[in-house]
Amino acid sequence: MSTATQADTAAACIDLTVGYLPLTDCAALIVAAELGFDRRYGIRIRLSREASWAAIRDKLLTGALDAAHALYGLIYGVHLGLGGVQRDMAVLMTLNQNGQGITLAAQLAAEGVHSGEDLARRVRHDVRPFTFAQTFPTGTHAMWLYYWLATHGIHPLRDVKSIVVPPPLMVAALRAGQMDGYCAGEPWHSLGAAEGVGFTIASSGDIWPDHPEKVLGCTADWAAANPDAARALIAALLDASRFVDDVRNRAQVAQLLAERAGLPLPAGVLNAGLSGTCVAGGLKCFDDGRVNYPYLSDGMWFLTQYRRWGLLREEPDYLGIARRINQQALYQQGAELAGVALPASSMRSSRLIDGVVWDGRDPAGYAAAFAVQGGMAAGNVALTR
């Protein structure tokens, strides 16, 4: 292609401002923008690095961002108006499965804490309070942390203190002794281990194998007003997700994360985050499209946990809410552009760490059946700034 033709093609592209946090699981966005997968579909991704999930939320709501790499639970929490302004939201696709974990302070390992059962004994018998960090009140990390603690008999909202810390600050806060552990995404577990300040006691894949994690989120208004751009963005990120999942590209993806995503960390740390050295199971970004489909049952699961922990006072319309948020028609159209197959069903079944199967068939019964539940009132969800 001539230089003039390249310039004409670039000029014809629609610019989209897409936010992200510097995490291993933003890889598909970085790859799409840097390697030109976006231009294949007539769009140009303008990446906007953000400092926190609260910033992602606020910029989506003000229109400063068209779409964003976002916590699954952030999109659902905003749609429900939990802890802040309510706005109808949209999940365009899932960006990854797995790749998160729970890291505890290295001192706890030195004191004999090597399992959830060990931690539960310490929490019950120590006079001092234990503090754990997650990244957003309704986000995935809060839900993984709460689920894991509760599985071991620790009430996450009564027996310990839960605080919000932006992911890039987790390792420094642990080093400073501000908390006993945290739940976040990679590469912050690999970095904590490399620096000797923490050890990963559980991966998110241990809690829910192949769980949904980050999504491509936007407001419902934006999705309705820009269906062509949304479809193109989905298609571009499907192509990029395929590239990220190919192990032959791992070194290049790690280099892009270091140079373009704001993760200037050693290659070994970034490769560990991609391959699952510290967080078992590793990051999945594509898996022939099985990662990316916006399953209704995935979204419904977060609603069951909001009900479980008292963020929702009344029983929600689980399936109706998931159908409104998860943009299955737009995803299908984007997948067709990228030549990616669709799953046979919009629901899927999983067995979680406690042995309980989640399949979306009885969400109210599932939410009510947990032995450890109850906590904050819906009006008490902390705003994150």
N, C-alpha and C positions, 0 to 999 in steps of 0.2 A: 504494500500500500504506500502511495506517495505521501510526502510530508503534508502536502495540501489536503489530500483526502483524509489523512489522520486528523488534521485540524478541523475539517468540516464535520467529521464524525463526532469529535469531542464537543464541538459547539452545539451539535444537535442533541446531546445527552441532557437529560433532566437531572439537575443537582438535587441530591437528598442529603440532609444533615442527619447523621446517625450517631447517637451517643454510645459510649462504652466505658466500662471501668477496666483498668489494666489488670487483667486476670488471664490465666491460661485459656479459659473458655471463651474469650473474645476472639479467638484465633480466626474463625471463619470470616468475621468482619474485616479484620486486618488483611487477610489473604485476598478477599474479594476486591478491596480497594487498591491494594498494592500490585496485584498481579493482573488486574484488568477484567476479572470476571463480571464486574458490574457493567462495563461498557458493551459487553456482548448483548445486553438486553436494553440498551438505550438509556441507561442511568449512570450517574457518577456519584459514588458515595463520598461525601465529605465527612470524615471522621471527627468526632468531638470527644476528646478525652475528658472524663468527669472525675471529681474527687470522691463522690459518695453516691449511694443509691438514692439518697434524698435529693441530690442534685439532678439525677436522672429523672426522678418523679416530677420535680418542679419544672424542669425544662420541657418535658413532654406536655405538661398541663398548660404552659404558657405559649407553646408553639415554637420555642427556640430549637427544639429537636423534632424532626419528622417521625423518627422511630428510634428505638434503642435496644441494645443488649441489656436485658433486665431480668431481675429475679422473677420467677413465675409468680410467687406470692405477692410481690409488689404490685403487679398488674391487677391481680384479684383483690388485693386490699384496697387499692384506690377505687376500683369499680364499686366496692361495697361501702366506701366512705369510712373505712376503719382508721381512726386516728387523724383524720384530716379532711380535706375537700373531696367530695364525691364527684367522679367523672366517669362516664361510660368508657370502658377501655377495650382493647382488642389484642389478642395473641395471634400473630400471623404464622408463627412456626416455633418449634422447639429448636434451640441451638445446640444443646448437648445433653447427655446423660452422664451421671457419675462425676468424678473429678473433685469432690469436696471431702471434707473430713473434720474430725475433732482432734485437736492437739492439746495436750496438757503440759504444764510446766515441768521442765526436766527435774526439778527438785522433788516433785511427787514420785517420779520413778525411783529416785534415790531413797525415798522413804517407803518404798514397797508397793506403790500403786501401779499395777500392771494390767488391770482389767476394770470393767464397770463395777463388778462386785467389790473389788478393793476400794474403789472410790466411794461406793455407797456406804461402806463401813466407816470410812473417814468422815464423810458428811454427817453420819449419825452420831459419831462419838467425839469429834473435835468441837471445842468451844467456839473457835473462830468461825466466821461465816466464809463460805466459798463463793467466788464470783466467776461467772463465765460470760464470754462475749459472743454475740452474733452480729449480723450486719444490718438488719432491718426488722422492725417489729413483726411484720406479717410475711417476711421473706422465707425463702427456702432454708437458710441456715438456722433461723430461729426454730423452724419446724423439725429439722434433723436433730438439733441439739435437744429440744424438748422431748422428742420421741425416744432418743437414746437414753437420756437420763431417766425418763419414766419407765422404760423397759427394765431398768435396774433398781426400780423402787424409789427413785429420787424425784420428788415433785419439783419441776423446773421453775415454778413461780412462788413456791413457799419454802422449800428446803434450802435453796440457793438463790443468789442474786444474779439476774440476767441484765447485762448492759449492752448497748449498741456501740460498735467501733467500726469505722470504715476498714475494708479489707487491707489496704496497704499499710495500716498502722498496727495491725495485729501483733506482728513479731516484736516491734519496739515496745508495745504495751505489756506483752508477756515478759520481756526482758526487764522492764522497769518494775515488775511485781504488782501491776495494777489489776491482775486477774490470775486465776488458776488454770484457765484454759479457754479455748475459743473454737468456734465452728465457722469455717470460711472455705473459700475455694483455693485451688492451687494458683500460683506457686508458693503460697505462704506457709504450707506445711513442709514442703521440701526445704524452704529457706530456714524455717525454725529448726529443723533437724540439722541442716548444714552448719548453722551457727551454734548449735548445742544448747539452745534455750528451751526446746520443747521436743516432745515425741508424739507421734500420731497414734492414738489409742483406738480409733475406729475410723473407717472410711464411710462415706455416705452410701457407697454401694453395699456395705455390710448391713446398713439400716434398711435400704430398699434397693435391691439389685436393679440396675438400669433405670433408676428413677429419673423423672424430668427435672431439669435444673434451670438454666437460663433460657429465655425466650426472646424472640424478636417482638417487641411490644410497641404499641402506639395508642393514641386515643381512637375511640370508635368513629368520631367525626372525621379524623384524618383518613382512616381506612375507607369510609364511605365516599369521601370526596376525591380520593386518589386511587381507585382500584387498579388502574394500569401500572402506576408506579409501585403499588404494593405487590402485584404479581411479579413484576420484574425484579424487585428486591428479593422476594422469596426465591425466585429461580437462580439469581446470582449467588445467593448464600447457600443454596443446595449444591451448586457447582463447587463453591469454595469449601463446603463441608466435606465433600467427597475428597478433595485435595488434602485437607487436614488429616483425614482418617488414614490416608495411605502412608504406611510406615516409611516408605522410600522418601517421603517429603519431610520427615520429622526434623531433620537438621535445618532445612530451609525455614520451616515454620517457627522453630525456636529462634532463629536469627531475626526473623521479621518481628516476633514478639519483643525481642531485645531492642531492636533498632527503631521500630515504628509504633509499638503499642505502649511504650513507656515502662518497660520492664527490663532495665539495664542490669540483669542478673547474670551470673555465670551460666554458661551453656549447660553444664551438668544439672543445675537446679531447674532450668526450664525443660530440659529433656526428661528429668524425673517427673515433673508435673504432667507432661504429655503422656508418658508411658505408665504411670501409676506406681513408681518406686515406693513412695510414701503412702499414697492413697490408693489402696488396692483396687484393681479393676480398670484403672486408667480412664482417660477421657474418651468418650464416644461422641463424635460429631455428625456421623452420617449412617453407617451400618445399612447401606442400601436404602436409605430413606426412612428406616424404622425409627431412628432417633427423632426425626424432624416433624412427623405428623402431629398435629395438635389434638391428641386424644382427649375426648370428653372426660373419661375416667380420671385422667391426670389432674385436670382442673378441679374436678369434684373432690378429689382427695384433700386438697388444701382447704376446701370448705368444711370437710369433716373435722379437720384439726382446729379451725377457727371456732367451730362449735364446741369441740372437746375442751378447749382452753378458755372458753367464756368470752371470746372476742365477738361472737354472735349470740345475742340473747334468745333469739327465736330460731326455729328450724328454717333454714333457707330452702329455696327451690333449687336443689342441687343441680339437676339436669338442665333446667331452664337457664340458670346463670351460666353454666359452662357452654351451652349452645350460643348464648349471646356473645360471650367473650371470645371463644375459640373460633377463628374464622376459617372454617373447614372448606367453604366454597372457594375462597381466595387461595388457600393453600393448594387445593386440587388443581386450580388453573395454573399456579406457579410451578407446581410439580410437572404438569404436562409440558410446559415450556422447556423445562430442564430434562425431560425424559426420565423422571423418577417415578417408580411404582408407588401405588397407594396400598396401605394395609387392608385386610379383609373387613375389619371392624373399627369403629370409632371408640371402642372400649377395649381395655386389655386387663389381664389378670397378673397379680404379683403377690408373692409371699414375703412379708417383711420380717425384720429381725426377731419379733416376738412370736413368729409362727402363724400370725393371723393373715388370711388372704384378703386382699383388696381387689375387687373387680367391678365396683360401681353399681352393683345390683341393689343393695340396701344401704345407702349412705347414712340414713338416720340411725339405723340399727348399729352400723359399724361405729359411728361416732359415740353412741351411748354405751357401748360395751366395754370400754377401756376401764381397767381397775384404777388407774391413776388419771384423774382428769379434774377440770375445774380450776379457776384461777381468776384472772383479771376480768373486770367488766368491760364491755365494748367501749365505753366512754373513756377508759383509762389507758388505752393504747398510746404509748409515748410517741409524740412527733419526733422525727429525726431531722436534725439540721446540720 
